[in-house]
Amino acid sequence: MLHKGTVGGLVIVSMMLSACGITPPAPLKPRHDPMGNLPSKVQSLQRQLRERDRRIAELEAQLEALKLIDQDDESQKRLALPPMMRTPVP
């Protein structure tokens, strides 16, 4: 508990600081509740997951297309070789 003299002294110090252009720090604002905006955070994460899954599906499709292109390229190379240099196809 503060004494009357201590409170008066604090008031005087505060007045002197404000006269000098120095003000005491503003009281801290209470932080927002991190769980308060949970539904929008969940929706954002679900949207990110859907986007990630869509991107994975696109990349898998591209990989399959590249594998088919590679197989086709290999078969074209085999056909271009003279018959004696061809290896039997398993």
C-alpha positions in Angstrom: 0.0 0.0 0.0 1.3 3.5 -0.9 1.5 6.3 1.7 0.1 9.7 0.9 3.6 11.1 0.5 4.6 8.4 -2.0 1.5 9.1 -4.1 2.1 12.8 -4.0 5.7 12.3 -5.0 4.6 10.1 -7.9 2.2 12.8 -9.1 5.0 15.4 -8.9 7.4 13.2 -10.8 4.8 12.5 -13.4 4.1 16.2 -13.8 7.8 17.0 -14.2 8.4 14.3 -16.8 5.4 15.5 -18.8 6.7 19.0 -18.7 10.0 17.8 -20.1 8.2 16.0 -22.9 8.9 12.6 -21.3 5.8 10.7 -20.6 5.5 7.4 -18.7 4.8 4.4 -20.8 1.1 3.8 -21.7 -0.5 1.0 -19.8 -0.2 -2.3 -21.6 -3.3 -3.3 -23.7 -4.5 -6.8 -22.9 -3.5 -9.3 -25.6 -6.1 -10.8 -27.8 -7.2 -14.2 -26.9 -5.3 -16.5 -29.3 -8.2 -18.9 -29.3 -10.7 -16.2 -29.9 -10.4 -16.3 -33.7 -10.2 -20.1 -33.9 -12.9 -20.7 -36.6 -11.2 -18.5 -39.1 -7.8 -20.0 -38.4 -9.3 -23.5 -38.9 -10.8 -22.4 -42.2 -7.5 -20.9 -43.3 -5.7 -24.1 -42.5 -8.3 -26.2 -44.2 -8.0 -24.0 -47.3 -4.2 -24.4 -47.2 -4.6 -28.2 -47.0 -7.0 -28.3 -49.9 -4.6 -26.2 -52.0 -1.6 -28.4 -51.0 -3.6 -31.6 -51.9 -4.6 -30.0 -55.3 -0.9 -29.1 -56.0 0.2 -32.7 -55.1 -2.3 -34.1 -57.4 -1.1 -31.8 -60.2 2.5 -32.8 -59.6 1.6 -36.5 -59.6 -0.2 -36.2 -62.9 2.8 -34.4 -64.4 5.1 -37.1 -63.1 3.0 -39.8 -64.7 3.0 -37.9 -68.0 6.8 -37.5 -67.8 7.2 -41.3 -67.1 5.1 -42.1 -70.2 7.1 -39.6 -72.3 10.3 -41.3 -71.1 9.0 -44.8 -71.9 8.0 -43.6 -75.3 11.4 -42.0 -75.9 13.1 -45.3 -74.8 11.0 -47.4 -77.2 11.7 -45.0 -80.1 15.4 -45.3 -79.4 15.2 -49.1 -79.5 13.4 -49.0 -82.8 16.0 -46.6 -84.3 18.9 -49.0 -83.6 19.9 -51.6 -86.2 18.4 -55.1 -85.6 21.7 -56.6 -84.5 22.2 -53.9 -81.8 18.7 -54.2 -80.3 18.4 -55.8 -77.0 15.5 -58.2 -76.4 12.5 -56.7 -74.8 11.7 -58.5 -71.6 
